[in-house]
Amino acid sequence: MPYNISTEQIADVAKIAEKMQRLSPRALAYVEGAVNMALALHEDNNTPKSA
């Protein structure tokens, strides 16, 4: 099942991560991991597949 993640959604998560950094570096690390995963899924789903 493909994940449809828009660039805007990724930007929103990045803004949240920035705010979280002020709260806890550990929390930021978790969000950073989620953002990286989202970016990887986004890239994978938007890369043309060769037959």
Distance bins in CASP14 RR format, pairs under 12 A and 6 or more apart:
PFRMAT RR
TARGET T0000
AUTHOR 0000-0000-0000
RMODE 2
METHOD distances of the structure
MODEL  1
1 41 0 0 0 0 0 1 0 0 0 0 0
1 45 0 0 0 0 0 1 0 0 0 0 0
2 41 0 0 0 0 1 0 0 0 0 0 0
2 42 0 0 0 0 0 1 0 0 0 0 0
2 44 0 0 0 0 1 0 0 0 0 0 0
2 45 1 0 1 0 0 0 0 0 0 0 0
2 46 0 0 0 0 1 0 0 0 0 0 0
2 47 0 0 0 0 0 1 0 0 0 0 0
2 49 0 0 0 0 0 1 0 0 0 0 0
3 9 0 0 0 0 0 1 0 0 0 0 0
3 10 0 0 0 0 0 1 0 0 0 0 0
3 37 0 0 0 0 1 0 0 0 0 0 0
3 38 1 0 0 1 0 0 0 0 0 0 0
3 39 0 0 0 0 0 1 0 0 0 0 0
3 40 0 0 0 0 1 0 0 0 0 0 0
3 41 1 0 1 0 0 0 0 0 0 0 0
3 42 1 0 0 1 0 0 0 0 0 0 0
3 43 0 0 0 0 0 1 0 0 0 0 0
3 44 0 0 0 0 1 0 0 0 0 0 0
3 45 1 0 0 1 0 0 0 0 0 0 0
3 46 0 0 0 0 0 1 0 0 0 0 0
4 10 0 0 0 0 0 1 0 0 0 0 0
4 38 0 0 0 0 0 1 0 0 0 0 0
4 41 0 0 0 0 1 0 0 0 0 0 0
4 42 0 0 0 0 1 0 0 0 0 0 0
4 44 0 0 0 0 0 1 0 0 0 0 0
4 45 1 0 0 1 0 0 0 0 0 0 0
4 46 0 0 0 0 1 0 0 0 0 0 0
5 11 0 0 0 0 0 1 0 0 0 0 0
5 12 0 0 0 0 0 1 0 0 0 0 0
5 13 0 0 0 0 1 0 0 0 0 0 0
5 34 0 0 0 0 0 1 0 0 0 0 0
5 35 0 0 0 0 0 1 0 0 0 0 0
5 37 0 0 0 0 1 0 0 0 0 0 0
5 38 1 0 1 0 0 0 0 0 0 0 0
5 39 0 0 0 0 1 0 0 0 0 0 0
5 40 0 0 0 0 1 0 0 0 0 0 0
5 41 1 0 0 1 0 0 0 0 0 0 0
5 42 1 0 1 0 0 0 0 0 0 0 0
5 43 0 0 0 0 1 0 0 0 0 0 0
5 44 0 0 0 0 0 1 0 0 0 0 0
5 45 1 0 0 1 0 0 0 0 0 0 0
5 46 0 0 0 0 1 0 0 0 0 0 0
6 12 0 0 0 0 1 0 0 0 0 0 0
6 13 0 0 0 0 0 1 0 0 0 0 0
6 38 0 0 0 0 0 1 0 0 0 0 0
6 39 0 0 0 0 0 1 0 0 0 0 0
6 41 0 0 0 0 0 1 0 0 0 0 0
6 42 0 0 0 0 1 0 0 0 0 0 0
6 45 0 0 0 0 0 1 0 0 0 0 0
6 46 0 0 0 0 0 1 0 0 0 0 0
7 13 0 0 0 0 0 1 0 0 0 0 0
7 14 0 0 0 0 0 1 0 0 0 0 0
7 38 0 0 0 0 0 1 0 0 0 0 0
7 39 0 0 0 0 1 0 0 0 0 0 0
7 42 1 0 0 1 0 0 0 0 0 0 0
7 43 0 0 0 0 0 1 0 0 0 0 0
7 46 0 0 0 0 1 0 0 0 0 0 0
8 14 0 0 0 0 0 1 0 0 0 0 0
8 15 0 0 0 0 0 1 0 0 0 0 0
8 38 0 0 0 0 0 1 0 0 0 0 0
8 42 0 0 0 0 0 1 0 0 0 0 0
9 15 0 0 0 0 0 1 0 0 0 0 0
9 16 0 0 0 0 0 1 0 0 0 0 0
9 34 0 0 0 0 0 1 0 0 0 0 0
9 35 0 0 0 0 0 1 0 0 0 0 0
9 38 1 0 0 1 0 0 0 0 0 0 0
9 39 0 0 0 0 0 1 0 0 0 0 0
9 41 0 0 0 0 0 1 0 0 0 0 0
9 42 0 0 0 0 1 0 0 0 0 0 0
10 16 0 0 0 0 0 1 0 0 0 0 0
10 17 0 0 0 0 0 1 0 0 0 0 0
10 31 0 0 0 0 0 1 0 0 0 0 0
10 34 0 0 0 0 0 1 0 0 0 0 0
10 35 1 0 0 1 0 0 0 0 0 0 0
10 36 0 0 0 0 0 1 0 0 0 0 0
10 37 0 0 0 0 0 1 0 0 0 0 0
10 38 1 0 1 0 0 0 0 0 0 0 0
10 39 1 0 0 1 0 0 0 0 0 0 0
10 40 0 0 0 0 0 1 0 0 0 0 0
10 41 0 0 0 0 1 0 0 0 0 0 0
10 42 1 0 0 1 0 0 0 0 0 0 0
10 43 0 0 0 0 0 1 0 0 0 0 0
10 46 0 0 0 0 0 1 0 0 0 0 0
11 17 0 0 0 0 0 1 0 0 0 0 0
11 18 0 0 0 0 0 1 0 0 0 0 0
11 35 0 0 0 0 0 1 0 0 0 0 0
11 38 0 0 0 0 0 1 0 0 0 0 0
11 39 0 0 0 0 0 1 0 0 0 0 0
11 42 0 0 0 0 0 1 0 0 0 0 0
12 18 0 0 0 0 0 1 0 0 0 0 0
12 19 0 0 0 0 0 1 0 0 0 0 0
12 31 0 0 0 0 0 1 0 0 0 0 0
12 35 0 0 0 0 0 1 0 0 0 0 0
12 38 0 0 0 0 0 1 0 0 0 0 0
13 19 0 0 0 0 0 1 0 0 0 0 0
13 20 0 0 0 0 0 1 0 0 0 0 0
13 28 0 0 0 0 0 1 0 0 0 0 0
13 30 0 0 0 0 0 1 0 0 0 0 0
13 31 1 0 0 1 0 0 0 0 0 0 0
13 32 0 0 0 0 1 0 0 0 0 0 0
13 33 0 0 0 0 0 1 0 0 0 0 0
13 34 1 0 0 1 0 0 0 0 0 0 0
13 35 1 0 1 0 0 0 0 0 0 0 0
13 36 0 0 0 0 0 1 0 0 0 0 0
13 37 0 0 0 0 0 1 0 0 0 0 0
13 38 1 0 0 1 0 0 0 0 0 0 0
13 39 0 0 0 0 1 0 0 0 0 0 0
13 42 0 0 0 0 0 1 0 0 0 0 0
14 20 0 0 0 0 0 1 0 0 0 0 0
14 21 0 0 0 0 0 1 0 0 0 0 0
14 28 0 0 0 0 0 1 0 0 0 0 0
14 31 0 0 0 0 1 0 0 0 0 0 0
14 32 0 0 0 0 1 0 0 0 0 0 0
14 33 0 0 0 0 0 1 0 0 0 0 0
14 34 0 0 0 0 0 1 0 0 0 0 0
14 35 1 0 0 1 0 0 0 0 0 0 0
14 36 0 0 0 0 0 1 0 0 0 0 0
14 38 0 0 0 0 1 0 0 0 0 0 0
14 39 0 0 0 0 1 0 0 0 0 0 0
15 21 0 0 0 0 0 1 0 0 0 0 0
15 31 0 0 0 0 0 1 0 0 0 0 0
15 35 0 0 0 0 0 1 0 0 0 0 0
16 22 0 0 0 0 0 1 0 0 0 0 0
16 23 0 0 0 0 0 1 0 0 0 0 0
16 27 0 0 0 0 0 1 0 0 0 0 0
16 28 0 0 0 0 1 0 0 0 0 0 0
16 30 0 0 0 0 0 1 0 0 0 0 0
16 31 1 0 0 1 0 0 0 0 0 0 0
16 32 0 0 0 0 0 1 0 0 0 0 0
16 34 0 0 0 0 1 0 0 0 0 0 0
16 35 0 0 0 0 1 0 0 0 0 0 0
16 38 0 0 0 0 0 1 0 0 0 0 0
17 23 0 0 0 0 0 1 0 0 0 0 0
17 24 0 0 0 0 0 1 0 0 0 0 0
17 25 0 0 0 0 0 1 0 0 0 0 0
17 27 0 0 0 0 1 0 0 0 0 0 0
17 28 1 0 1 0 0 0 0 0 0 0 0
17 29 0 0 0 0 1 0 0 0 0 0 0
17 30 0 0 0 0 1 0 0 0 0 0 0
17 31 1 0 1 0 0 0 0 0 0 0 0
17 32 1 0 0 1 0 0 0 0 0 0 0
17 33 0 0 0 0 1 0 0 0 0 0 0
17 34 0 0 0 0 1 0 0 0 0 0 0
17 35 1 0 0 1 0 0 0 0 0 0 0
17 36 0 0 0 0 0 1 0 0 0 0 0
17 38 0 0 0 0 0 1 0 0 0 0 0
18 27 0 0 0 0 0 1 0 0 0 0 0
18 28 0 0 0 0 1 0 0 0 0 0 0
18 31 0 0 0 0 1 0 0 0 0 0 0
18 32 0 0 0 0 0 1 0 0 0 0 0
18 35 0 0 0 0 0 1 0 0 0 0 0
19 27 0 0 0 0 0 1 0 0 0 0 0
19 28 0 0 0 0 1 0 0 0 0 0 0
19 31 0 0 0 0 1 0 0 0 0 0 0
20 26 0 0 0 0 1 0 0 0 0 0 0
20 27 1 0 1 0 0 0 0 0 0 0 0
20 28 1 0 1 0 0 0 0 0 0 0 0
20 29 0 0 0 0 1 0 0 0 0 0 0
20 30 0 0 0 0 1 0 0 0 0 0 0
20 31 1 0 1 0 0 0 0 0 0 0 0
20 32 0 0 0 0 1 0 0 0 0 0 0
20 34 0 0 0 0 0 1 0 0 0 0 0
20 35 0 0 0 0 0 1 0 0 0 0 0
21 27 0 0 0 0 1 0 0 0 0 0 0
21 28 1 0 1 0 0 0 0 0 0 0 0
21 29 0 0 0 0 1 0 0 0 0 0 0
21 30 0 0 0 0 0 1 0 0 0 0 0
21 31 0 0 0 0 1 0 0 0 0 0 0
21 32 0 0 0 0 1 0 0 0 0 0 0
22 28 0 0 0 0 1 0 0 0 0 0 0
23 30 0 0 0 0 0 1 0 0 0 0 0
23 31 0 0 0 0 0 1 0 0 0 0 0
24 30 0 0 0 0 1 0 0 0 0 0 0
24 31 0 0 0 0 1 0 0 0 0 0 0
25 31 0 0 0 0 0 1 0 0 0 0 0
25 32 0 0 0 0 1 0 0 0 0 0 0
26 32 0 0 0 0 0 1 0 0 0 0 0
26 33 0 0 0 0 0 1 0 0 0 0 0
27 33 0 0 0 0 0 1 0 0 0 0 0
27 34 0 0 0 0 0 1 0 0 0 0 0
28 34 0 0 0 0 0 1 0 0 0 0 0
28 35 0 0 0 0 1 0 0 0 0 0 0
29 35 0 0 0 0 0 1 0 0 0 0 0
29 36 0 0 0 0 0 1 0 0 0 0 0
30 36 0 0 0 0 0 1 0 0 0 0 0
30 37 0 0 0 0 0 1 0 0 0 0 0
31 37 0 0 0 0 0 1 0 0 0 0 0
31 38 0 0 0 0 0 1 0 0 0 0 0
32 38 0 0 0 0 0 1 0 0 0 0 0
32 39 0 0 0 0 0 1 0 0 0 0 0
33 39 0 0 0 0 1 0 0 0 0 0 0
33 40 0 0 0 0 1 0 0 0 0 0 0
33 41 0 0 0 0 0 1 0 0 0 0 0
34 40 0 0 0 0 0 1 0 0 0 0 0
34 41 0 0 0 0 0 1 0 0 0 0 0
35 41 0 0 0 0 0 1 0 0 0 0 0
35 42 0 0 0 0 0 1 0 0 0 0 0
36 42 0 0 0 0 0 1 0 0 0 0 0
36 43 0 0 0 0 0 1 0 0 0 0 0
37 43 0 0 0 0 0 1 0 0 0 0 0
37 44 0 0 0 0 0 1 0 0 0 0 0
38 44 0 0 0 0 0 1 0 0 0 0 0
38 45 0 0 0 0 0 1 0 0 0 0 0
39 45 0 0 0 0 0 1 0 0 0 0 0
39 46 0 0 0 0 0 1 0 0 0 0 0
40 46 0 0 0 0 0 1 0 0 0 0 0
40 47 0 0 0 0 0 1 0 0 0 0 0
41 47 0 0 0 0 0 1 0 0 0 0 0
END
